[in-house]
Amino acid sequence: MPAVSVSQIKELRDRTGAGMGDCKKALEAVDGDLDKAVEKLRMDGAAKADKKAGRTAAEGIIAVASSAEAVALVEVNCETDFVAKGEDFRSLAREAAELALSRRPASVEALVALDVGGKSLDERRRELIGRIGENLSIRRLEIVSAAGGPLVTYIHPGDKIAVALALEAGSEDLARDLAMHIAAMSPRAVDPASIPDEVVAAERRIIEAQVAQEQADEAAAGKKPKPAEIVARMLDGKIAKFLDEQTLVGQPFVKNDAYNLKADAKVREVLAKEKAGVARFVRLAVGEGIEKKQTDFAAEVAAAGG
């Protein structure tokens, strides 16, 4: 087998971004043929990606790309925060967000199929898995378009939470304050009309069961049951409170002092005062909804020592 030169290893590394050791092994396996070595590294990277696909990737960042017309938010996940801080990982995330903004794919599946410098975004993801040794996933994609008013983003330090907000009318300052509020308070929707009927119905069933139990407890204690109309008002009040807690317009605004409003004034009051309207917002937080594996570090150390 012919000796592999340092210059060959360097050229292969420049072409693929793979580690020096992996480049040397690939070149030795194909007798120094650079093109075959490139192909081997791709296949090896794909194999590594397949092996790691089942591992939980709940760390990562929310990458954001924006223009005057739209904002793209993409959640890209990895297994450890150490990798999430690495430039290779962040470069992939930025590429994903910029591609989403420029091409406006309808889904993550469409996004990862798009071409980036002669390779699909998914191929680049799989190659990076081979280099860093962790499972990586491009999990979520959201695009928020301008709606006649300011279009703003808020990215919390660390890039773990990001918000895109489009106003129909209102000031840039208000839009930025609202985006920060959304990041902190995590409303589910803009207003009650935006909450799905099935969600409200499910909450009503829970509240009805709670009120029925309260009535039963009072009866067991010898207290006179509440009239039906009182019970109905209690139910409606609890549902109204639930909707306020879940919607942006119903939450107490976190920056009321800046708008000369009382401390418990709700966002709807701020919007009315400022003659503003919210068209849409998206809030993404890294790893939300992913069940993280719980590990017992002490037990792992003990097992390793045994």
C-alpha positions as CSV (number, residue, x, y, z in Angstrom):
1,M,0.0,0.0,0.0
2,P,1.5,3.4,-1.0
3,A,2.3,5.8,1.8
4,V,-0.2,8.6,2.3
5,S,1.3,12.1,2.3
6,V,0.6,14.9,4.7
7,S,-0.5,17.1,1.7
8,Q,-3.1,14.5,0.7
9,I,-4.5,14.4,4.2
10,K,-4.7,18.1,4.3
11,E,-6.4,18.4,0.9
12,L,-9.0,15.7,1.9
13,R,-9.6,17.5,5.2
14,D,-10.1,20.8,3.4
15,R,-12.6,19.2,1.0
16,T,-14.6,17.4,3.6
17,G,-14.0,19.0,7.0
18,A,-13.4,15.5,8.5
19,G,-10.8,14.9,11.2
20,M,-7.1,14.3,10.3
21,G,-7.2,10.7,11.6
22,D,-10.4,9.9,9.7
23,C,-8.8,11.4,6.5
24,K,-5.7,9.4,6.9
25,K,-7.7,6.1,7.4
26,A,-9.9,6.9,4.4
27,L,-6.9,7.6,2.1
28,E,-5.1,4.4,3.2
29,A,-8.3,2.4,2.6
30,V,-8.5,3.5,-1.0
31,D,-4.8,3.6,-1.9
32,G,-4.6,7.4,-1.8
33,D,-7.4,8.1,-4.3
34,L,-8.8,11.5,-3.2
35,D,-12.2,11.1,-4.9
36,K,-12.7,7.6,-3.5
37,A,-11.6,8.9,-0.1
38,V,-14.2,11.6,-0.2
39,E,-16.9,9.1,-1.0
40,K,-15.7,6.8,1.7
41,L,-15.9,9.5,4.3
42,R,-19.4,10.3,3.2
43,M,-20.5,6.7,3.5
44,D,-18.8,6.4,6.9
45,G,-20.5,9.6,8.1
46,A,-23.9,8.3,6.9
47,A,-23.3,5.0,8.8
48,K,-22.4,6.9,12.0
49,A,-25.5,9.1,11.6
50,D,-27.7,6.1,11.3
51,K,-26.2,4.5,14.4
52,K,-26.8,7.7,16.4
53,A,-30.3,8.5,15.1
54,G,-32.0,7.0,18.1
55,R,-30.1,9.0,20.7
56,T,-32.0,11.8,22.4
57,A,-31.0,15.3,21.0
58,A,-32.6,17.8,23.4
59,E,-29.9,20.5,23.5
60,G,-29.1,22.9,20.7
61,I,-30.1,26.4,19.6
62,I,-32.9,28.4,17.8
63,A,-31.3,29.9,14.7
64,V,-32.9,33.0,13.3
65,A,-32.7,34.7,9.9
66,S,-34.6,37.8,9.0
67,S,-35.4,40.3,6.3
68,A,-37.9,43.2,6.0
69,E,-40.5,40.7,4.7
70,A,-40.2,37.7,7.0
71,V,-38.4,35.9,9.8
72,A,-37.3,32.3,9.8
73,L,-36.8,30.4,13.1
74,V,-35.3,26.9,13.0
75,E,-34.6,24.6,16.0
76,V,-31.5,22.5,15.5
77,N,-30.8,20.0,18.2
78,C,-27.8,18.0,19.5
79,E,-27.1,15.9,22.5
80,T,-24.9,18.2,24.6
81,D,-24.6,21.9,25.3
82,F,-20.9,21.6,24.6
83,V,-21.6,20.8,20.9
84,A,-24.3,23.4,20.8
85,K,-21.7,26.1,21.5
86,G,-19.4,24.8,18.7
87,E,-18.9,26.8,15.5
88,D,-19.5,23.8,13.2
89,F,-22.9,23.2,14.8
90,R,-23.9,26.9,14.8
91,S,-22.8,27.2,11.2
92,L,-25.2,24.4,10.2
93,A,-28.0,26.0,12.2
94,R,-27.4,29.4,10.5
95,E,-27.4,27.8,7.1
96,A,-30.7,26.1,7.9
97,A,-32.3,29.4,9.0
98,E,-31.0,31.3,6.0
99,L,-32.1,28.6,3.6
100,A,-35.6,28.6,5.2
101,L,-35.8,32.4,4.9
102,S,-34.7,32.5,1.2
103,R,-36.6,29.4,0.0
104,R,-39.6,29.4,2.3
105,P,-40.1,25.6,2.5
106,A,-43.4,24.4,3.8
107,S,-41.9,21.8,6.3
108,V,-38.7,20.6,7.9
109,E,-38.7,17.7,5.4
110,A,-38.7,20.1,2.5
111,L,-36.1,22.2,4.2
112,V,-33.6,19.4,4.7
113,A,-34.0,18.3,1.1
114,L,-32.8,21.7,-0.2
115,D,-29.4,22.1,-1.8
116,V,-26.5,23.8,-0.1
117,G,-23.4,24.0,-2.2
118,G,-24.0,20.8,-4.1
119,K,-25.3,18.7,-1.1
120,S,-28.7,18.6,0.6
121,L,-28.9,20.2,4.0
122,D,-29.6,16.7,5.4
123,E,-26.4,15.4,3.9
124,R,-24.5,18.2,5.6
125,R,-26.2,17.3,8.9
126,R,-25.2,13.6,8.5
127,E,-21.6,14.5,7.7
128,L,-21.4,16.7,10.8
129,I,-22.7,13.8,12.9
130,G,-19.9,11.7,11.6
131,R,-17.4,14.4,12.6
132,I,-18.6,15.4,16.0
133,G,-20.0,12.0,17.2
134,E,-23.4,13.2,18.4
135,N,-26.9,12.8,17.0
136,L,-28.1,16.1,15.4
137,S,-31.6,16.9,14.2
138,I,-33.3,19.8,12.5
139,R,-36.5,19.6,14.4
140,R,-38.8,22.6,13.8
141,L,-39.3,25.4,11.3
142,E,-41.5,28.5,11.5
143,I,-41.7,31.4,9.2
144,V,-43.4,34.7,10.3
145,S,-44.3,37.2,7.6
146,A,-44.7,40.9,8.0
147,A,-48.3,42.1,8.4
148,G,-48.2,45.9,7.8
149,G,-46.6,46.9,11.0
150,P,-43.2,46.2,12.6
151,L,-41.7,42.7,12.3
152,V,-39.2,42.0,15.2
153,T,-37.3,39.2,16.8
154,Y,-36.1,38.6,20.3
155,I,-33.4,36.1,21.0
156,H,-32.7,35.3,24.6
157,P,-29.0,35.1,25.5
158,G,-27.7,31.6,24.8
159,D,-30.0,31.2,21.7
160,K,-32.3,28.7,23.6
161,I,-35.4,30.8,23.2
162,A,-36.4,33.0,20.2
163,V,-39.5,35.0,19.4
164,A,-40.7,36.4,16.1
165,L,-43.6,38.9,16.2
166,A,-45.5,40.7,13.5
167,L,-47.7,43.6,14.3
168,E,-50.5,44.9,12.1
169,A,-50.0,48.4,13.6
170,G,-48.0,49.9,16.4
171,S,-44.5,51.1,17.1
172,E,-41.2,49.2,16.9
173,D,-40.5,49.8,20.6
174,L,-43.8,48.2,21.5
175,A,-43.2,45.3,19.2
176,R,-39.8,44.6,20.9
177,D,-41.4,44.9,24.4
178,L,-44.1,42.5,23.4
179,A,-41.5,40.0,22.0
180,M,-39.7,40.1,25.3
181,H,-43.0,39.6,27.1
182,I,-43.7,36.5,24.9
183,A,-40.3,35.1,25.6
184,A,-40.8,35.4,29.4
185,M,-44.5,34.5,29.7
186,S,-44.9,31.9,27.0
187,P,-48.5,32.6,25.9
188,R,-50.0,29.9,23.7
189,A,-51.9,32.1,21.3
190,V,-52.7,35.8,20.5
191,D,-56.3,35.8,21.8
192,P,-59.0,33.4,22.9
193,A,-60.3,33.0,19.4
194,S,-56.9,31.5,18.5
195,I,-57.2,28.7,21.1
196,P,-58.5,25.5,19.4
197,D,-62.0,24.5,20.5
198,E,-60.9,21.1,21.6
199,V,-58.3,22.6,24.0
200,V,-61.1,24.8,25.6
201,A,-63.4,21.8,25.7
202,A,-60.8,19.7,27.4
203,E,-60.1,22.4,30.0
204,R,-63.9,22.8,30.6
205,R,-64.2,19.1,31.4
206,I,-61.4,19.4,33.9
207,I,-62.9,22.4,35.6
208,E,-66.4,20.8,35.6
209,A,-64.9,17.8,37.4
210,Q,-63.1,20.1,39.9
211,V,-66.3,22.1,40.7
212,A,-68.3,18.9,41.0
213,Q,-65.8,17.5,43.5
214,E,-65.9,20.8,45.5
215,Q,-69.7,20.6,45.5
216,A,-69.5,17.0,46.7
217,D,-67.1,17.9,49.5
218,E,-69.3,20.7,50.6
219,A,-72.3,18.4,50.7
220,A,-70.4,15.9,52.7
221,A,-69.5,18.6,55.2
222,G,-73.2,19.4,55.6
223,K,-73.1,22.7,53.6
224,K,-76.0,23.7,51.4
225,P,-75.1,23.2,47.6
226,K,-74.7,26.3,45.5
227,P,-77.5,27.1,43.1
228,A,-77.0,26.0,39.5
229,E,-76.7,29.6,38.2
230,I,-73.8,30.3,40.7
231,V,-72.1,27.1,39.6
232,A,-72.4,28.1,35.9
233,R,-70.9,31.5,36.7
234,M,-68.0,29.8,38.5
235,L,-67.4,27.6,35.5
236,D,-67.4,30.6,33.1
237,G,-65.1,32.6,35.4
238,K,-62.6,29.7,35.6
239,I,-62.6,29.3,31.8
240,A,-62.1,33.0,31.3
241,K,-59.2,32.9,33.7
242,F,-57.7,30.0,31.8
243,L,-58.0,31.8,28.5
244,D,-56.4,35.0,29.9
245,E,-53.5,32.9,31.3
246,Q,-53.0,31.1,27.9
247,T,-53.3,34.1,25.6
248,L,-51.0,37.1,24.9
249,V,-53.8,39.7,25.2
250,G,-55.0,38.3,28.5
251,Q,-51.7,38.3,30.3
252,P,-50.6,41.2,32.6
253,F,-48.0,43.1,30.5
254,V,-44.5,42.8,32.0
255,K,-43.6,46.4,31.0
256,N,-46.7,48.3,32.0
257,D,-44.5,51.0,33.8
258,A,-43.1,52.0,30.5
259,Y,-46.6,52.8,29.1
260,N,-48.0,54.6,32.2
261,L,-50.5,51.8,33.0
262,K,-51.5,50.2,36.2
263,A,-49.3,47.3,37.4
264,D,-51.9,44.6,36.6
265,A,-53.0,46.0,33.2
266,K,-53.2,43.4,30.5
267,V,-51.7,43.3,27.1
268,R,-55.0,44.1,25.5
269,E,-55.1,47.4,27.4
270,V,-51.6,48.3,26.1
271,L,-52.6,47.4,22.6
272,A,-55.7,49.6,22.8
273,K,-53.7,52.5,24.3
274,E,-51.0,52.3,21.6
275,K,-53.5,51.6,18.8
276,A,-51.6,48.5,17.9
277,G,-52.6,45.0,16.8
278,V,-50.8,41.7,16.8
279,A,-51.0,39.6,13.6
280,R,-48.9,36.6,14.7
281,F,-46.1,35.5,16.9
282,V,-44.0,32.4,17.3
283,R,-42.0,31.4,20.4
284,L,-39.6,28.5,20.2
285,A,-37.6,27.1,23.1
286,V,-34.9,24.4,22.6
287,G,-36.0,20.9,23.6
288,E,-39.6,21.7,24.6
289,G,-41.7,18.6,24.3
290,I,-38.7,16.3,24.1
291,E,-38.5,13.8,27.0
292,K,-34.9,13.9,28.2
293,K,-33.3,10.7,29.5
294,Q,-32.6,11.0,33.3
295,T,-29.2,9.7,34.3
296,D,-27.8,8.8,37.7
297,F,-24.2,10.1,37.4
298,A,-23.1,8.4,40.7
299,A,-24.5,5.1,39.5
300,E,-22.8,5.4,36.2
301,V,-19.4,6.1,37.9
302,A,-19.9,3.1,40.2
303,A,-20.8,0.9,37.3
304,A,-17.8,2.0,35.3
305,G,-15.5,1.3,38.3
306,G,-17.0,-2.2,38.7
